[in-house]
Amino acid sequence: MIDPLLLLQSQNPVALRDEIQRILVTNGLDRTCYSEILDYTVELFESNGLGVDYYGYHNIIHELEVTYVALLGAQWESLHGKFVKEDFPYLFVAALFHDYDPKKTADKPHEEDAVKFVLTDKKLHSLLRDAGIDENLIAALILRTTYPWTDQISLTVEKNIDEYLSRSNITNYDDSKKEHFRNLGWFLSVADRIGGYALGDFAKAIEMAQKNAHALAWHPYYIVR
């Protein structure tokens, strides 16, 4: 197993992809559809100018890092009975696509556009169907990564999340499962915040912080500081 710290610092998409695949297989997700979803994600980001050479924070590296951290954390939580095997596919897909917004006009993506892609892309729909994954639950998890999660923004997004949870046959009439997926969404949002730099060294953290500040349109004065 690759040292997580070295892996996150390397920003190597091939190494990240292979390690994500290893975690999936370790947890019983060894069907071809999962590797196809992973490869399709990489293909989409790279073909739409969001590959490793993209100048901003929200590129394929960030997406793979968040996916890796989310799955690694979920693997640990599953040992303590907080997550189950059925949670892994949802964290996996939601993490991969939570920032996919190739038509964005600034570096910061719009979660609503990422959700729209998940719900309308024909190839992804076919892959998710093969994997038995409910697109509505993916949408709910992606929306929970909205930032900042404050005041009116969170209230509006929570209503949208509840709508998608109500559309799913898995959670529609089960309040405990709705709450479980809300917790999964929170878990993913934490992985989204820390995946890029908190587990790396200080130099990597500074680089990621500068890119993230740019994505959030901070004043150049603060970015320089």
CYANA upper distance limits for C-alpha pairs under 8 A (distance plus 0.5 A):
  2 ILE  CA      6 LEU  CA      7.90
  2 ILE  CA      7 LEU  CA      7.07
  2 ILE  CA     19 GLU  CA      8.13
  3 ASP  CA      7 LEU  CA      6.66
  4 PRO  CA      8 LEU  CA      6.60
  5 LEU  CA      9 GLN  CA      6.67
  5 LEU  CA    199 LEU  CA      6.61
  5 LEU  CA    200 GLY  CA      6.33
  6 LEU  CA     10 SER  CA      6.54
  6 LEU  CA    200 GLY  CA      8.24
  7 LEU  CA     11 GLN  CA      7.47
  7 LEU  CA     12 ASN  CA      7.96
  7 LEU  CA     15 ALA  CA      7.63
  7 LEU  CA     16 LEU  CA      7.40
  8 LEU  CA     16 LEU  CA      8.42
  8 LEU  CA     65 GLU  CA      7.28
  8 LEU  CA    196 GLY  CA      7.94
  8 LEU  CA    197 TYR  CA      8.39
  8 LEU  CA    199 LEU  CA      7.54
  8 LEU  CA    200 GLY  CA      6.57
  9 GLN  CA    200 GLY  CA      5.83
  9 GLN  CA    201 ASP  CA      7.60
  9 GLN  CA    204 LYS  CA      7.33
 11 GLN  CA     16 LEU  CA      8.20
 11 GLN  CA     61 ILE  CA      6.72
 12 ASN  CA     16 LEU  CA      6.69
 12 ASN  CA     61 ILE  CA      8.00
 13 PRO  CA     17 ARG  CA      6.39
 13 PRO  CA     52 VAL  CA      8.27
 13 PRO  CA     60 ILE  CA      8.03
 13 PRO  CA     61 ILE  CA      6.59
 13 PRO  CA     64 LEU  CA      7.73
 14 VAL  CA     18 ASP  CA      6.63
 15 ALA  CA     19 GLU  CA      6.62
 16 LEU  CA     20 ILE  CA      6.60
 16 LEU  CA     64 LEU  CA      6.83
 16 LEU  CA     65 GLU  CA      7.55
 16 LEU  CA     68 TYR  CA      7.59
 17 ARG  CA     21 GLN  CA      6.72
 17 ARG  CA     38 LEU  CA      7.99
 17 ARG  CA     64 LEU  CA      7.42
 18 ASP  CA     22 ARG  CA      6.71
 19 GLU  CA     23 ILE  CA      6.83
 19 GLU  CA     68 TYR  CA      7.94
 20 ILE  CA     24 LEU  CA      6.79
 20 ILE  CA     67 THR  CA      7.85
 20 ILE  CA     68 TYR  CA      6.05
 20 ILE  CA     71 LEU  CA      8.09
 21 GLN  CA     25 VAL  CA      6.74
 21 GLN  CA     35 SER  CA      7.37
 22 ARG  CA     26 THR  CA      6.55
 23 ILE  CA     27 ASN  CA      6.78
 23 ILE  CA     71 LEU  CA      7.57
 23 ILE  CA     72 LEU  CA      7.76
 24 LEU  CA     28 GLY  CA      6.94
 24 LEU  CA     29 LEU  CA      5.40
 24 LEU  CA     30 ASP  CA      7.04
 24 LEU  CA     71 LEU  CA      8.50
 24 LEU  CA     88 PHE  CA      8.42
 25 VAL  CA     29 LEU  CA      5.41
 25 VAL  CA     30 ASP  CA      5.12
 27 ASN  CA     75 GLN  CA      8.26
 27 ASN  CA     85 LYS  CA      7.47
 28 GLY  CA     85 LYS  CA      8.30
 29 LEU  CA     34 TYR  CA      7.51
 29 LEU  CA     89 PRO  CA      8.35
 30 ASP  CA     34 TYR  CA      7.60
 31 ARG  CA     35 SER  CA      7.96
 32 THR  CA     36 GLU  CA      6.69
 33 CYS  CA     37 ILE  CA      6.65
 33 CYS  CA    127 LEU  CA      6.47
 33 CYS  CA    128 LEU  CA      8.36
 33 CYS  CA    130 ASP  CA      7.06
 33 CYS  CA    131 ALA  CA      6.62
 34 TYR  CA     38 LEU  CA      6.82
 34 TYR  CA    131 ALA  CA      7.69
 35 SER  CA     39 ASP  CA      6.62
 36 GLU  CA     40 TYR  CA      6.41
 36 GLU  CA    127 LEU  CA      8.04
 37 ILE  CA     41 THR  CA      6.72
 37 ILE  CA     93 VAL  CA      8.24
 37 ILE  CA    124 LEU  CA      7.78
 37 ILE  CA    127 LEU  CA      7.09
 38 LEU  CA     42 VAL  CA      7.08
 38 LEU  CA     96 LEU  CA      8.13
 39 ASP  CA     43 GLU  CA      6.65
 40 TYR  CA     44 LEU  CA      6.60
 41 THR  CA     45 PHE  CA      6.79
 41 THR  CA     96 LEU  CA      7.25
 41 THR  CA     97 PHE  CA      7.89
 42 VAL  CA     46 GLU  CA      6.61
 42 VAL  CA     51 GLY  CA      8.31
 42 VAL  CA     60 ILE  CA      7.16
 43 GLU  CA     47 SER  CA      6.41
 44 LEU  CA     48 ASN  CA      6.61
 45 PHE  CA     49 GLY  CA      6.93
 45 PHE  CA     50 LEU  CA      5.20
 45 PHE  CA     51 GLY  CA      5.98
 45 PHE  CA     59 ASN  CA      7.68
 45 PHE  CA     60 ILE  CA      6.40
 45 PHE  CA    100 TYR  CA      8.07
 45 PHE  CA    102 PRO  CA      8.32
 46 GLU  CA     50 LEU  CA      5.82
 46 GLU  CA     51 GLY  CA      4.68
 46 GLU  CA     52 VAL  CA      8.14
 46 GLU  CA     60 ILE  CA      7.88
 47 SER  CA     51 GLY  CA      8.11
 48 ASN  CA    102 PRO  CA      6.65
 49 GLY  CA     53 ASP  CA      8.38
 49 GLY  CA     54 TYR  CA      6.85
 49 GLY  CA    102 PRO  CA      8.29
 50 LEU  CA     54 TYR  CA      5.68
 50 LEU  CA     58 HIS  CA      8.12
 50 LEU  CA     59 ASN  CA      5.38
 50 LEU  CA     60 ILE  CA      6.62
 50 LEU  CA    102 PRO  CA      7.95
 51 GLY  CA     59 ASN  CA      6.22
 51 GLY  CA     60 ILE  CA      5.70
 51 GLY  CA     61 ILE  CA      7.96
 52 VAL  CA     59 ASN  CA      7.10
 52 VAL  CA     60 ILE  CA      6.83
 52 VAL  CA     61 ILE  CA      6.93
 54 TYR  CA     59 ASN  CA      6.72
 56 GLY  CA    107 ASP  CA      6.49
 56 GLY  CA    211 LYS  CA      6.31
 56 GLY  CA    212 ASN  CA      8.28
 56 GLY  CA    214 HIS  CA      8.28
 56 GLY  CA    215 ALA  CA      7.49
 57 TYR  CA     62 HIS  CA      7.35
 57 TYR  CA    107 ASP  CA      7.65
 57 TYR  CA    208 MET  CA      7.30
 57 TYR  CA    211 LYS  CA      5.52
 57 TYR  CA    212 ASN  CA      6.14
 57 TYR  CA    215 ALA  CA      7.23
 58 HIS  CA     62 HIS  CA      6.27
 58 HIS  CA     63 GLU  CA      7.71
 58 HIS  CA     99 ASP  CA      7.25
 58 HIS  CA    107 ASP  CA      7.15
 58 HIS  CA    108 LYS  CA      7.52
 58 HIS  CA    109 PRO  CA      8.10
 59 ASN  CA     63 GLU  CA      7.01
 60 ILE  CA     64 LEU  CA      6.62
 61 ILE  CA     65 GLU  CA      6.48
 62 HIS  CA     66 VAL  CA      6.61
 62 HIS  CA    195 GLY  CA      7.90
 62 HIS  CA    196 GLY  CA      6.37
 63 GLU  CA     67 THR  CA      6.73
 63 GLU  CA     95 ALA  CA      7.11
 63 GLU  CA     96 LEU  CA      5.93
 63 GLU  CA     97 PHE  CA      7.76
 63 GLU  CA     98 HIS  CA      8.14
 63 GLU  CA     99 ASP  CA      7.68
 64 LEU  CA     68 TYR  CA      6.51
 64 LEU  CA     95 ALA  CA      8.36
 64 LEU  CA     96 LEU  CA      7.02
 65 GLU  CA     69 VAL  CA      6.60
 65 GLU  CA    195 GLY  CA      5.95
 65 GLU  CA    196 GLY  CA      6.56
 66 VAL  CA     70 ALA  CA      6.42
 66 VAL  CA     95 ALA  CA      6.63
 66 VAL  CA     96 LEU  CA      8.17
 66 VAL  CA    191 ALA  CA      6.16
 66 VAL  CA    192 ASP  CA      5.86
 66 VAL  CA    194 ILE  CA      8.37
 66 VAL  CA    195 GLY  CA      5.25
 66 VAL  CA    196 GLY  CA      7.38
 67 THR  CA     71 LEU  CA      6.61
 67 THR  CA     91 LEU  CA      8.03
 67 THR  CA     92 PHE  CA      6.48
 67 THR  CA     95 ALA  CA      5.42
 67 THR  CA     96 LEU  CA      6.43
 67 THR  CA    191 ALA  CA      8.45
 68 TYR  CA     72 LEU  CA      6.51
 68 TYR  CA    195 GLY  CA      8.43
 69 VAL  CA     73 GLY  CA      6.47
 69 VAL  CA    191 ALA  CA      6.52
 69 VAL  CA    195 GLY  CA      6.26
 70 ALA  CA     74 ALA  CA      6.51
 70 ALA  CA     91 LEU  CA      7.33
 70 ALA  CA     92 PHE  CA      8.11
 70 ALA  CA     95 ALA  CA      7.91
 70 ALA  CA    187 PHE  CA      8.11
 70 ALA  CA    188 LEU  CA      6.74
 70 ALA  CA    191 ALA  CA      5.93
 71 LEU  CA     75 GLN  CA      6.50
 71 LEU  CA     88 PHE  CA      7.37
 71 LEU  CA     91 LEU  CA      7.56
 71 LEU  CA     92 PHE  CA      7.30
 72 LEU  CA     76 TRP  CA      7.08
 73 GLY  CA     77 GLU  CA      6.74
 74 ALA  CA     78 SER  CA      6.48
 74 ALA  CA     83 PHE  CA      7.05
 74 ALA  CA     88 PHE  CA      7.70
 75 GLN  CA     79 LEU  CA      7.23
 75 GLN  CA     83 PHE  CA      8.48
 76 TRP  CA     80 HIS  CA      7.62
 77 GLU  CA     81 GLY  CA      7.02
 77 GLU  CA     82 LYS  CA      5.93
 77 GLU  CA     83 PHE  CA      6.24
 78 SER  CA     82 LYS  CA      6.02
 78 SER  CA     83 PHE  CA      4.95
 78 SER  CA     84 VAL  CA      6.20
 78 SER  CA     85 LYS  CA      8.13
 79 LEU  CA     83 PHE  CA      8.49
 83 PHE  CA     87 ASP  CA      6.88
 84 VAL  CA     88 PHE  CA      7.93
 86 GLU  CA     90 TYR  CA      8.18
 87 ASP  CA     91 LEU  CA      6.92
 87 ASP  CA    184 LEU  CA      8.49
 88 PHE  CA     92 PHE  CA      6.42
 89 PRO  CA     93 VAL  CA      6.69
 89 PRO  CA    133 ILE  CA      7.64
 90 TYR  CA     94 ALA  CA      6.45
 90 TYR  CA    133 ILE  CA      7.54
 90 TYR  CA    137 LEU  CA      7.80
 90 TYR  CA    138 ILE  CA      6.57
 91 LEU  CA     95 ALA  CA      6.31
 91 LEU  CA    138 ILE  CA      8.44
 91 LEU  CA    141 LEU  CA      8.25
 91 LEU  CA    184 LEU  CA      7.92
 91 LEU  CA    188 LEU  CA      7.45
 92 PHE  CA     96 LEU  CA      6.80
 93 VAL  CA     97 PHE  CA      6.83
 93 VAL  CA    138 ILE  CA      7.45
 94 ALA  CA     98 HIS  CA      6.03
 94 ALA  CA    138 ILE  CA      5.77
 94 ALA  CA    139 ALA  CA      7.95
 94 ALA  CA    141 LEU  CA      6.66
 94 ALA  CA    142 ILE  CA      6.09
 95 ALA  CA    142 ILE  CA      7.92
 95 ALA  CA    188 LEU  CA      7.50
 95 ALA  CA    192 ASP  CA      8.40
 97 PHE  CA    114 ALA  CA      6.97
 97 PHE  CA    118 VAL  CA      8.12
 97 PHE  CA    142 ILE  CA      8.16
 98 HIS  CA    111 GLU  CA      7.07
 98 HIS  CA    114 ALA  CA      6.54
 98 HIS  CA    115 VAL  CA      8.22
 98 HIS  CA    142 ILE  CA      5.52
 98 HIS  CA    143 LEU  CA      8.40
 98 HIS  CA    145 THR  CA      7.77
 99 ASP  CA    109 PRO  CA      6.22
 99 ASP  CA    110 HIS  CA      7.70
 99 ASP  CA    111 GLU  CA      6.97
 99 ASP  CA    114 ALA  CA      6.58
100 TYR  CA    109 PRO  CA      7.57
100 TYR  CA    113 ASP  CA      8.08
100 TYR  CA    114 ALA  CA      5.55
100 TYR  CA    117 PHE  CA      8.40
101 ASP  CA    109 PRO  CA      6.02
101 ASP  CA    110 HIS  CA      7.08
101 ASP  CA    111 GLU  CA      8.35
101 ASP  CA    113 ASP  CA      6.39
101 ASP  CA    114 ALA  CA      6.05
104 LYS  CA    108 LYS  CA      8.07
104 LYS  CA    109 PRO  CA      6.54
104 LYS  CA    110 HIS  CA      7.93
106 ALA  CA    215 ALA  CA      7.63
107 ASP  CA    214 HIS  CA      8.23
107 ASP  CA    215 ALA  CA      5.42
107 ASP  CA    216 LEU  CA      8.45
108 LYS  CA    215 ALA  CA      5.41
108 LYS  CA    216 LEU  CA      6.88
109 PRO  CA    113 ASP  CA      8.31
109 PRO  CA    114 ALA  CA      8.45
110 HIS  CA    114 ALA  CA      7.14
111 GLU  CA    115 VAL  CA      6.69
111 GLU  CA    142 ILE  CA      7.04
111 GLU  CA    143 LEU  CA      6.30
111 GLU  CA    145 THR  CA      8.06
111 GLU  CA    146 THR  CA      6.92
112 GLU  CA    116 LYS  CA      6.65
112 GLU  CA    143 LEU  CA      7.55
113 ASP  CA    117 PHE  CA      6.78
114 ALA  CA    118 VAL  CA      6.92
114 ALA  CA    142 ILE  CA      8.12
115 VAL  CA    119 LEU  CA      6.74
115 VAL  CA    138 ILE  CA      8.38
115 VAL  CA    139 ALA  CA      5.72
115 VAL  CA    142 ILE  CA      7.31
115 VAL  CA    143 LEU  CA      8.00
116 LYS  CA    120 THR  CA      6.60
117 PHE  CA    121 ASP  CA      6.06
118 VAL  CA    124 LEU  CA      7.40
118 VAL  CA    125 HIS  CA      7.89
118 VAL  CA    135 GLU  CA      7.39
118 VAL  CA    138 ILE  CA      8.33
118 VAL  CA    139 ALA  CA      7.81
119 LEU  CA    125 HIS  CA      7.75
119 LEU  CA    135 GLU  CA      6.84
119 LEU  CA    136 ASN  CA      8.29
119 LEU  CA    139 ALA  CA      8.30
120 THR  CA    125 HIS  CA      7.84
121 ASP  CA    125 HIS  CA      6.55
122 LYS  CA    126 SER  CA      6.77
123 LYS  CA    127 LEU  CA      6.86
124 LEU  CA    128 LEU  CA      6.52
125 HIS  CA    129 ARG  CA      6.57
125 HIS  CA    135 GLU  CA      8.36
126 SER  CA    130 ASP  CA      6.78
127 LEU  CA    131 ALA  CA      6.81
128 LEU  CA    132 GLY  CA      6.51
128 LEU  CA    133 ILE  CA      5.58
128 LEU  CA    134 ASP  CA      7.75
128 LEU  CA    135 GLU  CA      7.87
129 ARG  CA    133 ILE  CA      6.54
129 ARG  CA    134 ASP  CA      8.18
134 ASP  CA    138 ILE  CA      7.29
134 ASP  CA    168 SER  CA      7.43
135 GLU  CA    139 ALA  CA      6.74
136 ASN  CA    140 ALA  CA      6.84
136 ASN  CA    164 TYR  CA      5.67
136 ASN  CA    165 LEU  CA      7.17
136 ASN  CA    167 ARG  CA      7.11
136 ASN  CA    168 SER  CA      6.37
137 LEU  CA    141 LEU  CA      6.80
137 LEU  CA    164 TYR  CA      7.05
137 LEU  CA    165 LEU  CA      6.75
137 LEU  CA    168 SER  CA      7.28
137 LEU  CA    181 PHE  CA      8.16
138 ILE  CA    142 ILE  CA      6.69
139 ALA  CA    143 LEU  CA      6.72
139 ALA  CA    161 ILE  CA      8.12
139 ALA  CA    164 TYR  CA      7.34
140 ALA  CA    144 ARG  CA      7.06
140 ALA  CA    160 ASN  CA      8.15
140 ALA  CA    161 ILE  CA      5.24
140 ALA  CA    162 ASP  CA      8.13
140 ALA  CA    164 TYR  CA      6.32
140 ALA  CA    165 LEU  CA      7.16
140 ALA  CA    182 ARG  CA      8.46
140 ALA  CA    185 GLY  CA      7.76
141 LEU  CA    145 THR  CA      7.63
141 LEU  CA    161 ILE  CA      8.30
141 LEU  CA    181 PHE  CA      7.87
141 LEU  CA    182 ARG  CA      7.94
141 LEU  CA    184 LEU  CA      7.51
141 LEU  CA    185 GLY  CA      4.97
141 LEU  CA    188 LEU  CA      7.78
142 ILE  CA    146 THR  CA      8.13
142 ILE  CA    185 GLY  CA      7.72
143 LEU  CA    157 VAL  CA      7.19
143 LEU  CA    160 ASN  CA      8.46
143 LEU  CA    161 ILE  CA      7.18
143 LEU  CA    185 GLY  CA      8.47
144 ARG  CA    157 VAL  CA      7.91
144 ARG  CA    158 GLU  CA      8.32
144 ARG  CA    161 ILE  CA      8.03
144 ARG  CA    182 ARG  CA      8.46
144 ARG  CA    185 GLY  CA      5.74
144 ARG  CA    186 TRP  CA      6.91
144 ARG  CA    188 LEU  CA      8.25
144 ARG  CA    189 SER  CA      6.86
145 THR  CA    185 GLY  CA      7.64
145 THR  CA    186 TRP  CA      8.05
145 THR  CA    188 LEU  CA      7.36
145 THR  CA    189 SER  CA      5.07
145 THR  CA    192 ASP  CA      7.56
146 THR  CA    157 VAL  CA      8.35
146 THR  CA    189 SER  CA      8.33
148 PRO  CA    153 ILE  CA      8.05
149 TRP  CA    153 ILE  CA      6.88
149 TRP  CA    154 SER  CA      5.61
150 THR  CA    154 SER  CA      5.77
151 ASP  CA    155 LEU  CA      7.11
152 GLN  CA    156 THR  CA      6.61
153 ILE  CA    157 VAL  CA      6.68
154 SER  CA    158 GLU  CA      6.39
155 LEU  CA    159 LYS  CA      6.97
156 THR  CA    160 ASN  CA      7.11
157 VAL  CA    161 ILE  CA      6.62
158 GLU  CA    162 ASP  CA      6.62
159 LYS  CA    163 GLU  CA      6.79
160 ASN  CA    164 TYR  CA      7.00
161 ILE  CA    165 LEU  CA      6.72
162 ASP  CA    166 SER  CA      6.59
163 GLU  CA    167 ARG  CA      6.90
164 TYR  CA    168 SER  CA      7.08
165 LEU  CA    171 THR  CA      6.30
165 LEU  CA    172 ASN  CA      6.59
165 LEU  CA    178 LYS  CA      6.89
166 SER  CA    171 THR  CA      6.97
166 SER  CA    172 ASN  CA      4.81
166 SER  CA    173 TYR  CA      8.13
167 ARG  CA    171 THR  CA      8.43
167 ARG  CA    172 ASN  CA      6.67
168 SER  CA    172 ASN  CA      5.97
169 ASN  CA    173 TYR  CA      8.20
170 ILE  CA    174 ASP  CA      8.09
170 ILE  CA    177 LYS  CA      8.13
171 THR  CA    175 ASP  CA      7.50
171 THR  CA    177 LYS  CA      5.93
171 THR  CA    178 LYS  CA      5.81
172 ASN  CA    178 LYS  CA      8.06
174 ASP  CA    178 LYS  CA      6.87
175 ASP  CA    179 GLU  CA      6.72
176 SER  CA    180 HIS  CA      6.67
177 LYS  CA    181 PHE  CA      6.72
178 LYS  CA    182 ARG  CA      6.76
179 GLU  CA    183 ASN  CA      6.76
180 HIS  CA    184 LEU  CA      6.78
181 PHE  CA    185 GLY  CA      6.62
182 ARG  CA    186 TRP  CA      6.85
183 ASN  CA    187 PHE  CA      6.62
184 LEU  CA    188 LEU  CA      6.67
185 GLY  CA    189 SER  CA      6.71
186 TRP  CA    190 VAL  CA      6.92
187 PHE  CA    191 ALA  CA      6.92
188 LEU  CA    192 ASP  CA      6.57
189 SER  CA    193 ARG  CA      6.90
190 VAL  CA    194 ILE  CA      6.84
191 ALA  CA    195 GLY  CA      5.77
192 ASP  CA    196 GLY  CA      8.06
194 ILE  CA    198 ALA  CA      5.47
194 ILE  CA    199 LEU  CA      7.56
195 GLY  CA    199 LEU  CA      7.48
196 GLY  CA    200 GLY  CA      8.18
196 GLY  CA    205 ALA  CA      8.27
196 GLY  CA    208 MET  CA      7.21
197 TYR  CA    201 ASP  CA      8.07
197 TYR  CA    204 LYS  CA      6.60
197 TYR  CA    205 ALA  CA      5.01
197 TYR  CA    208 MET  CA      6.49
197 TYR  CA    209 ALA  CA      8.25
198 ALA  CA    205 ALA  CA      6.81
200 GLY  CA    204 LYS  CA      6.39
200 GLY  CA    205 ALA  CA      6.83
201 ASP  CA    205 ALA  CA      6.76
202 PHE  CA    206 ILE  CA      6.69
203 ALA  CA    207 GLU  CA      6.80
204 LYS  CA    208 MET  CA      6.62
205 ALA  CA    209 ALA  CA      6.47
206 ILE  CA    210 GLN  CA      6.68
207 GLU  CA    211 LYS  CA      6.89
208 MET  CA    212 ASN  CA      6.51
209 ALA  CA    213 ALA  CA      6.49
210 GLN  CA    214 HIS  CA      6.77
210 GLN  CA    223 ILE  CA      6.24
211 LYS  CA    215 ALA  CA      6.72
212 ASN  CA    216 LEU  CA      6.74
213 ALA  CA    217 ALA  CA      6.77
213 ALA  CA    218 TRP  CA      5.90
213 ALA  CA    223 ILE  CA      6.82
214 HIS  CA    218 TRP  CA      6.39
214 HIS  CA    223 ILE  CA      7.79
218 TRP  CA    222 TYR  CA      7.27
218 TRP  CA    223 ILE  CA      7.44
219 HIS  CA    223 ILE  CA      7.26
220 PRO  CA    224 VAL  CA      6.63
221 TYR  CA    225 ARG  CA      6.87
